[in-house]
Amino acid sequence: MARSEDTGIPGAVTSLSTDSDETFSKIRRWLNKCEGHETCRVRRQGLDPSWLPTRLVKIEALGDDSILDGSSSSGSGMKCRIVETKTDRPLGDLTYITLSHRWPVDSNLVATLSADNLEAWKVNLPLGSLSRTFRDTFRAALELNISYVWIDSLCIIQEGASAKADWEVEARMMHEVYSHARLNIYAARGDTDGGLFTNRNPEDLILRPRMNISPLATRGWVFQEQLLSLANLHFGRDEVLFECPFGQGGAYSCWYTLLNEYSARQLTKLEDRLVAMSGVAQHFKSKVLGGDVYIAGLWYSRLATDLLW
């Protein structure tokens, strides 16, 4: 995938692009591992497997390998259409992915669902009129063997006489849309037409994720989308990050947040700093991190990174 810490092999070769076979192979392993966590599995099992959003984008590969080998940026290797799930209910696998993206300042620059084009889009969604970020999301779905995608601007009517009423209905279900999705893709680059994928310098060393400084992190709706999703896949400027809220990655992120907050507190005796934190560390070790070893505020499995904290 992206970094040697991902592979566990010091000095492992990094792929030159975030749309490589290595990247998607790693993403599939991440997703399978996340879905194998006991807490994640219980959370998924608590959801209604038959629940679907009002509309989805159905994606079909046309047998043209160009869309899967990254050589097509126009979506020429696939066909998409809008599916209204109450009247055209999907058969078989009902899983879908969602997309968190930043709307352009001028919404007229992107094609959106309207009362006028709904019927036509139910037959064929014109991919050439969509942003590269949307087309890349469809390609990512195909790579992950998922046939359905939910994107707000394509699945909620944005223009026409019925737009307001449709928005009011869909807005009330937004939490269900994200909480039932198998995965949420987070277009962290923030550029509407910049796409998900990017070329990068394999010599760059990324010590800490940079998802929180993404332009998308300032978007109000994204807070809910990220929080409610079962898992988030971040495509950034030069890295791909997988966020499992209940896996060890999420636990370590929580630990770092606690350290940041704790370090700002005052203690009468400076030597009490580690002692006062040890109880929290022991709780993390026994309840969350399992077999990891706690070493004076650091964790053995991430010692090299933690020493730079």
matplotlib code that plots the C-alpha trace (Angstrom):
import matplotlib.pyplot as plt

x = [0.0, 1.3, 3.8, 6.2, 4.3, 1.3, 3.2, 5.2, 8.3, 11.0, 11.9, 9.0, 8.5, 5.7, 3.4, 3.7, 0.0, -2.9, -5.0, -2.5, -3.3, -1.3, -3.4, -6.7, -5.3, -4.4, -7.8, -9.6, -7.4, -8.2, -11.9, -11.9, -10.0, -12.3, -15.4, -13.7, -13.4, -15.9, -17.3, -17.5, -19.3, -21.8, -22.5, -23.1, -25.3, -27.4, -28.4, -31.4, -29.7, -32.7, -32.6, -31.6, -31.6, -34.4, -32.0, -28.6, -26.3, -25.8, -22.4, -21.7, -18.4, -18.7, -15.9, -13.4, -10.4, -9.5, -11.6, -10.0, -6.4, -6.6, -6.2, -9.7, -10.6, -13.9, -15.7, -15.7, -15.4, -18.6, -22.3, -24.2, -27.8, -30.0, -32.0, -35.1, -35.0, -38.7, -39.7, -36.4, -35.1, -31.6, -31.2, -28.4, -25.8, -27.4, -24.2, -23.3, -20.7, -21.2, -19.0, -18.1, -17.1, -16.8, -19.4, -18.0, -18.7, -20.6, -22.9, -23.8, -20.3, -21.4, -24.2, -26.9, -30.1, -33.2, -36.9, -36.2, -33.4, -34.5, -36.2, -33.4, -30.8, -32.7, -31.8, -28.2, -26.2, -24.0, -20.6, -18.9, -20.9, -19.8, -16.8, -13.7, -14.1, -17.5, -16.1, -13.1, -15.6, -17.4, -14.2, -13.2, -16.5, -15.9, -12.5, -14.1, -16.8, -19.5, -22.1, -23.9, -22.9, -24.8, -23.8, -25.9, -26.0, -26.9, -29.4, -31.3, -33.2, -31.5, -33.5, -37.1, -40.5, -40.0, -36.5, -37.5, -39.8, -37.3, -34.6, -36.7, -37.5, -33.9, -32.3, -34.2, -32.8, -29.2, -28.0, -29.4, -27.8, -24.3, -24.7, -26.0, -23.2, -20.5, -17.9, -17.7, -15.1, -13.7, -12.5, -9.9, -8.2, -11.2, -11.0, -14.3, -12.8, -9.4, -10.4, -9.6, -6.4, -3.0, 0.6, 3.1, 6.8, 7.6, 10.4, 8.1, 7.9, 4.5, 4.7, 1.2, -2.1, -3.1, -6.9, -7.8, -6.1, -7.9, -10.0, -13.0, -12.6, -14.1, -17.4, -20.2, -22.0, -18.8, -18.7, -21.9, -20.9, -17.6, -19.0, -21.9, -20.0, -19.0, -15.6, -14.0, -11.5, -9.6, -8.1, -5.7, -3.1, -0.4, -1.8, -4.7, -5.9, -8.4, -10.4, -12.1, -13.8, -13.4, -10.1, -6.7, -6.0, -9.0, -7.9, -4.4, -5.8, -8.0, -4.9, -3.0, -6.0, -6.0, -2.2, -2.7, -5.4, -3.6, -0.3, -2.1, -3.1, -1.2, 0.2, 1.6, 4.5, 6.0, 7.1, 3.5, 2.8, 3.3, 1.8, -1.4, -1.7, -0.8, -4.4, -5.8, -3.0, -3.8, -7.4, -6.5, -4.1, -6.7, -9.9, -8.8, -5.2, -4.9, -1.4, 0.5, 3.1, 2.9, 6.3, 6.2, 3.5, 4.4, 3.3, 5.7, 4.0, 4.3, 7.5, 9.3, 6.3, 5.5, 9.1, 8.5, 5.3]
y = [0.0, 3.4, 3.2, 0.6, 0.7, -0.6, -3.6, -4.3, -4.7, -2.0, -0.3, -1.8, -0.3, 2.2, 2.3, 5.4, 6.0, 5.6, 3.7, 0.9, -2.8, -2.8, 0.0, -1.8, -5.1, -3.4, -1.7, -5.1, -6.5, -3.5, -3.8, -7.6, -7.1, -4.4, -6.5, -9.3, -7.2, -8.4, -5.0, -4.1, -7.4, -6.8, -3.3, -4.5, -7.4, -4.9, -3.2, -4.1, -5.9, -5.1, -1.3, 0.7, 4.5, 5.8, 5.9, 4.5, 4.6, 1.2, 0.6, -2.1, -2.9, -3.2, -5.7, -3.0, -3.4, 0.2, 1.3, -1.2, -0.6, 3.1, 4.1, 5.6, 8.8, 9.3, 6.2, 4.7, 1.2, 1.2, 2.1, 3.7, 4.5, 5.7, 3.0, 3.8, 1.0, 0.9, 0.1, -1.3, -3.1, -4.5, -8.2, -10.2, -8.3, -5.1, -3.5, 0.0, 2.7, 6.4, 9.4, 12.4, 15.2, 18.9, 20.7, 23.5, 27.1, 27.3, 24.3, 24.9, 23.5, 19.9, 17.8, 17.1, 15.1, 17.1, 16.4, 16.9, 14.4, 11.7, 9.5, 9.8, 9.0, 5.9, 4.6, 6.0, 8.3, 10.4, 9.9, 12.5, 15.2, 14.1, 15.2, 13.0, 12.4, 10.7, 8.6, 7.6, 6.6, 4.3, 2.7, 2.2, 0.5, -1.9, -2.7, -3.6, -5.7, -3.3, -2.5, 0.4, 3.9, 6.7, 10.3, 13.1, 15.2, 12.2, 10.5, 13.5, 15.8, 19.1, 21.1, 21.3, 21.6, 18.5, 19.3, 20.9, 18.1, 15.4, 17.0, 17.2, 13.5, 12.5, 14.7, 12.9, 9.6, 10.8, 9.1, 5.8, 6.2, 6.4, 4.0, 1.2, 1.7, -0.9, 1.8, 5.6, 7.0, 10.3, 12.5, 14.3, 16.3, 18.6, 19.5, 18.7, 17.6, 16.6, 12.9, 10.4, 9.1, 10.8, 10.1, 10.5, 10.4, 7.0, 8.5, 10.6, 9.4, 10.0, 9.5, 10.6, 10.7, 14.1, 13.5, 16.2, 19.0, 18.1, 20.8, 18.4, 18.4, 21.9, 20.8, 20.7, 17.5, 15.5, 15.3, 13.3, 11.3, 10.3, 9.6, 7.4, 5.3, 1.8, 2.5, 5.4, 5.2, 8.5, 9.3, 12.2, 14.2, 11.6, 8.8, 6.5, 5.9, 3.4, 4.4, 1.7, 3.2, 0.1, -1.4, -0.8, 2.1, 3.9, 3.0, 4.4, 7.6, 7.9, 7.3, 10.1, 12.4, 11.6, 12.3, 15.7, 16.6, 15.2, 16.9, 20.3, 19.5, 20.7, 18.5, 19.7, 17.2, 16.7, 13.2, 12.2, 12.7, 9.0, 7.6, 9.5, 8.2, 4.6, 3.7, 4.8, 3.0, -0.3, 0.1, 0.6, -2.4, -4.8, -3.6, -2.3, -3.0, -6.6, -7.9, -4.7, -3.6, -0.3, 1.5, 4.8, 6.4, 4.6, 1.4, -1.3, -2.0, 1.7, 2.6, 4.2, 6.5, 7.2, 8.3, 11.2, 12.3]
z = [0.0, 0.8, 3.6, 5.0, 8.3, 6.3, 5.0, 8.1, 5.9, 6.5, 3.3, 1.4, -2.1, -2.2, -5.3, -7.4, -7.5, -5.1, -7.7, -8.0, -7.7, -4.5, -3.0, -3.7, -2.5, 0.8, 1.0, 0.6, 3.5, 5.6, 5.0, 5.7, 8.9, 10.1, 9.4, 11.4, 14.6, 17.2, 17.9, 14.3, 13.5, 16.3, 15.1, 11.5, 12.7, 14.5, 11.3, 9.1, 6.1, 3.9, 4.5, 1.4, 0.6, -1.7, -4.6, -5.5, -8.4, -10.0, -11.6, -14.2, -15.8, -19.6, -20.0, -20.9, -18.6, -19.0, -16.1, -13.9, -14.9, -14.4, -18.0, -18.3, -16.6, -18.4, -17.1, -20.6, -19.2, -17.2, -17.3, -14.5, -13.9, -11.0, -9.2, -7.2, -4.7, -3.9, -7.5, -8.9, -5.9, -6.3, -6.3, -4.6, -2.7, -1.3, 0.0, -1.1, -0.4, 0.3, -0.6, 1.5, -0.8, -0.9, -3.0, -5.3, -4.5, -7.7, -7.7, -11.4, -12.2, -11.4, -12.8, -10.2, -10.0, -10.9, -11.5, -15.2, -15.7, -13.2, -15.7, -18.2, -15.5, -14.5, -18.0, -18.3, -16.1, -18.4, -16.9, -19.0, -17.2, -13.7, -11.8, -11.8, -8.1, -8.8, -11.6, -9.4, -6.7, -9.1, -10.2, -6.5, -5.9, -8.8, -7.5, -4.2, -5.9, -4.8, -7.4, -5.7, -4.6, -2.8, -3.5, -2.2, -5.4, -7.6, -5.2, -3.8, -6.2, -6.2, -8.7, -9.8, -8.1, -6.1, -4.9, -1.5, -0.5, -1.6, 0.4, 3.5, 3.3, 2.5, 5.1, 7.9, 6.6, 6.2, 9.4, 8.1, 4.7, 6.2, 9.0, 6.7, 4.1, 4.0, 3.5, 3.2, 0.8, 2.0, -0.9, 1.4, -1.4, -1.4, -5.1, -6.7, -10.0, -8.7, -8.4, -5.7, -7.0, -7.3, -8.1, -5.3, -4.4, -3.0, -1.0, 1.1, 4.7, 6.3, 10.1, 11.1, 9.1, 7.8, 7.4, 9.9, 7.9, 4.7, 3.1, 3.5, 7.3, 7.4, 5.8, 8.3, 7.1, 7.0, 10.8, 10.8, 7.8, 9.2, 12.7, 11.5, 8.9, 9.7, 8.2, 6.3, 3.5, 3.0, -0.3, 0.4, -1.5, -1.2, 1.0, 1.5, 5.1, 6.4, 9.5, 11.5, 14.6, 16.6, 15.4, 16.9, 14.6, 16.0, 19.5, 19.0, 17.6, 20.7, 22.8, 21.0, 21.6, 25.3, 25.5, 23.8, 26.2, 29.3, 28.5, 28.7, 32.3, 35.3, 38.1, 41.4, 41.1, 37.6, 38.5, 38.9, 35.2, 34.1, 37.3, 36.9, 33.3, 34.1, 35.1, 31.8, 30.0, 31.8, 30.8, 27.2, 27.3, 28.8, 27.1, 23.8, 22.7, 23.8, 23.7, 23.1, 25.7, 27.5, 28.0, 29.9, 27.8, 24.6, 22.9, 21.8, 18.4, 17.5, 19.4, 16.4, 15.7, 19.4, 20.1, 17.6, 19.4]

ax = plt.figure().add_subplot(projection="3d")
ax.plot(x, y, z, "-o")
ax.set_aspect("equal")
plt.show()
